[in-house]
Amino acid sequence: MAGKPKPKRGLVVADFHTGHQLGLTPPDWDPGGDSERQVKTRAIRNLIWNFFSKAVKEYGPFDFAIHNGDLVDGPQPAERGIELILNDGNEQVKAAADVIKFIGAKKNYLSFGTPYHTGKAEDQESLIAEMVNAEIGGHEWLSVNGMMISYRHHVGSSSVPHGRHTPMAREHLWEQLWAERGDYPKADLIIRSHVHYYTATGGFGWTGLTTPALQGYGTKYSRRLSGMVDIGLIILDIVDAQHWSWTPLILRGMGHLRTSPHVL
């Protein structure tokens, strides 16, 4: 009688937005600066990097890692680059690749992010994949000890808390329909990113996760949005399709670095 396969540990991360002043930034790529804005944003970058690097060291090594899109922030044409700390796209790519090398997973899998950030005429994340010898695609599947994972960057969002699970239920239904038609594998775990918040939903035979981001909150774009943002990552421990678990690690307390109430 065959025994259970050796458990595998995975890391799921997304939305580095490396190059942005609040993006995930390896210390060697941090430009510093002593203006009030530079000091404030650097404190946020340091907080996120320290949280991230501590988690990687504590929970690693990893058999695999899924890097689920928007790993660089891009040129910011709408904002004219005013929130960038790395204006050169090549530097953003190299810095994001250094993040993946720091993680040090045995096998890396990437998905394409939002064209606004990662290139409309080209896919900069393809360059990252080449640098770290990783697989990359738009919508991919990964079988880990017989458990099928569907991962893709994009998913719909919701402006109300109780609506945040609906887009993942829709993703599951489409996954089922594609699988029944015989075109795609049947997924046990569905992973989506893009929305910068963590949710977990599911039912018998399936689980859906949206991933926290690794970019701080407080961008110009976010000024018009409501809703909570989560910064963090997800750990996967997989024996087989029936025996597996996930652990979300969420950074708390960043808000005090961003703002304090006015006092009259």
Buried (B, 14 or more C-beta within 10 A) or exposed (E): EEEEEEBBBBBBBBBBBBBBBBBBBBEEBBEEEEEEEBEBBBBBBBBBBEBBBEBBEEBBEBBBBBBBBBBBBBBBEEBEBEBBBBEEBEBBBBBBBBBBEBBBBEBBBBBBBBEBBBBEEEBBBBBBBEBBEBEBEEBBBBEBBEBBBBBBBBBBBBEEEEEBBBBBBEBBEEBBEBBEEEEBBBBBBBBBBBBBBBBEBBEEEBBBBBBBBBBBBBBEEBEEEEBEBBBBBBBBBBBBBEEBEBEBBEBEEBEEBBEEEEEE
